[in-house]
Amino acid sequence: MTISLIIPCYNEELNIQKGVLDKIGNFTAHDAQFKEVIIIDDGSTDSTVEIIKKRYLSEFPKFRLVEKNHQGKAFAVIEGIKDAHGDFVIFSDMDLATPLEEAYIFIDEFKKGSKIVIGSRKGKREGAPFKRKLQSVGFVIMRNMLVGLNGIQDTQCGFKGFDRKAAIRIIEKLRVFHDERKARGSSVSAGFDLEFLFVARKLGYEIKEIPVHWRHAETKKVTFIKDSVETITDLLRIKFNSLGRKYS
């Protein structure tokens, strides 16, 4: 069993300076289960790509950099899944809010036969500001009203893992995140996670939710109003597509 670790990346110069890629590289270097680390750059406008090319690709042979036009985090993750060579894929946010060691919990679940494994913060949101917690509560209410996903407590933790073949099958059924879209600035809509898990349920996959450690990492990529509007719009589109039986 091999794992492709996918790291979506957009203007991550600050996190790189903090040493996150060194942590990722050292963590995966001597573990044969990790076949590759795919860094999907989503059209960064800072020096992210230059730094990665100049230092990290030669230092860590498992690293691969894939450059794409800016479309938002969702399409970066989709690109990573399509480009992966491992049997399973795990994706993590660049800020490592969930420590990479939690990947071993996922690997154990994969070995037991799980195809879809998602991390769950379950209220252990250390350091998260009140606005983010309020946004999360409102999101869950809207999610339950429009698309359900009953039984899943946390759809938005940025640490998830899939059997690659299952993930490809799910991606082919997506409708909101099927066609390319343009993005301005950071785009981290919750819609992709929702549509992916919604389709997974439609296809009969069991979604295994595992508690993981998580700490709040301050970021400029999450904007309260913009991301809330984008997420609600995507939720409505998922609902509309579902009523139109477009996921059948």
Residue pairs with C-beta under 8 A, 6 or more apart in sequence:
1 33
1 87
1 88
1 107
1 110
1 111
2 33
2 34
2 35
2 85
2 86
2 87
2 88
3 33
3 34
3 35
3 86
3 87
3 88
3 89
3 90
3 103
3 107
4 35
4 36
4 37
4 38
4 80
4 84
4 85
4 86
4 88
4 89
4 90
4 164
5 24
5 28
5 34
5 36
5 37
5 38
5 89
5 90
5 91
5 92
5 103
6 38
6 40
6 77
6 80
6 81
6 84
6 89
6 90
6 91
6 92
7 24
7 37
7 38
7 39
7 40
7 80
7 91
7 92
7 93
7 94
8 40
8 42
8 73
8 76
8 77
8 80
8 91
8 93
8 94
9 39
9 40
9 41
9 42
9 44
9 48
9 76
9 94
10 41
10 42
10 43
10 44
10 48
10 70
10 73
10 76
10 186
10 221
11 44
11 45
11 46
11 48
11 186
11 221
12 20
12 44
12 48
12 94
13 44
13 46
13 47
13 48
13 51
15 94
15 95
16 48
16 51
16 52
20 94
20 95
20 96
21 39
21 52
21 56
21 60
21 63
23 96
23 100
24 37
24 96
24 100
25 37
25 56
25 59
25 60
25 62
25 63
27 34
27 100
27 101
28 34
28 37
28 60
28 62
28 100
29 60
29 62
33 107
34 62
35 62
35 85
35 86
36 62
36 63
36 64
36 84
36 85
36 86
37 60
37 62
37 63
37 64
38 64
38 66
38 80
38 83
38 84
39 52
39 63
39 64
39 65
39 66
40 66
40 68
40 76
40 77
40 79
40 80
40 83
41 48
41 49
41 52
41 65
41 66
41 67
41 68
41 76
42 68
42 70
42 71
42 72
42 73
42 75
42 76
42 183
43 67
43 68
43 69
43 70
43 71
49 65
49 67
52 63
52 65
53 65
56 63
57 63
57 64
57 65
66 79
66 80
66 83
68 75
68 76
68 79
70 182
70 183
71 180
71 181
71 182
71 183
71 187
72 181
72 183
72 186
72 187
72 188
72 189
73 186
73 187
73 188
73 189
73 192
74 177
74 187
74 189
74 191
74 192
75 177
75 180
75 181
77 91
77 192
78 171
78 177
78 192
80 89
80 91
81 89
81 91
81 162
81 164
81 167
81 168
81 171
82 168
82 171
84 164
86 164
87 163
87 164
88 107
88 110
88 161
88 162
88 163
88 164
89 161
89 162
89 164
89 167
90 103
90 106
90 159
90 160
90 161
91 158
91 159
91 160
91 161
92 98
92 100
92 103
92 158
92 159
93 158
93 159
93 217
95 217
95 219
96 217
97 158
97 159
97 214
97 215
97 216
97 217
98 119
98 157
98 158
98 159
98 212
98 213
98 214
99 213
102 119
102 159
102 212
102 213
103 161
105 210
105 212
106 117
106 161
106 210
109 117
109 161
109 208
109 210
110 117
110 161
110 163
114 206
114 208
115 162
115 163
115 166
115 205
115 206
116 160
116 161
116 162
116 163
116 166
116 197
116 200
116 205
116 206
116 207
116 208
117 160
117 161
117 162
117 208
117 209
117 210
118 152
118 154
118 155
118 157
118 159
118 160
118 161
118 197
118 207
118 208
118 209
118 210
119 154
119 157
119 158
119 159
119 160
119 209
119 210
119 211
119 212
119 214
120 153
120 154
120 157
120 209
120 210
120 211
120 212
121 154
121 157
121 211
121 212
121 214
122 153
122 154
122 211
124 211
124 213
124 214
125 132
125 133
125 136
125 214
125 216
126 214
126 215
126 216
127 215
127 216
128 216
129 216
131 224
132 216
132 222
135 224
135 227
135 228
136 156
138 228
139 156
139 190
139 228
139 231
142 231
142 232
142 235
143 149
143 155
143 194
143 235
144 150
146 235
146 236
146 238
146 239
147 194
147 198
147 235
147 238
147 239
147 242
148 198
149 155
149 194
149 197
149 198
149 201
152 197
152 207
152 209
153 209
154 209
155 190
155 193
155 194
155 197
156 190
156 193
157 212
157 214
159 212
159 214
160 193
162 170
166 200
166 205
169 203
170 196
170 199
170 200
170 203
170 205
171 196
173 199
173 202
173 203
173 247
174 195
174 196
174 199
175 195
175 237
175 238
175 241
175 246
175 247
176 191
176 192
176 195
176 234
176 237
176 238
176 241
177 191
177 192
177 195
177 196
185 223
185 226
186 220
186 221
186 222
186 223
187 230
188 221
188 222
188 227
189 227
189 230
189 231
189 234
190 227
190 231
190 234
191 230
191 231
191 233
191 234
191 235
191 237
191 238
192 234
194 234
194 235
194 238
195 234
195 238
197 207
198 238
198 242
198 247
199 247
200 207
201 207
202 247
202 248
241 247
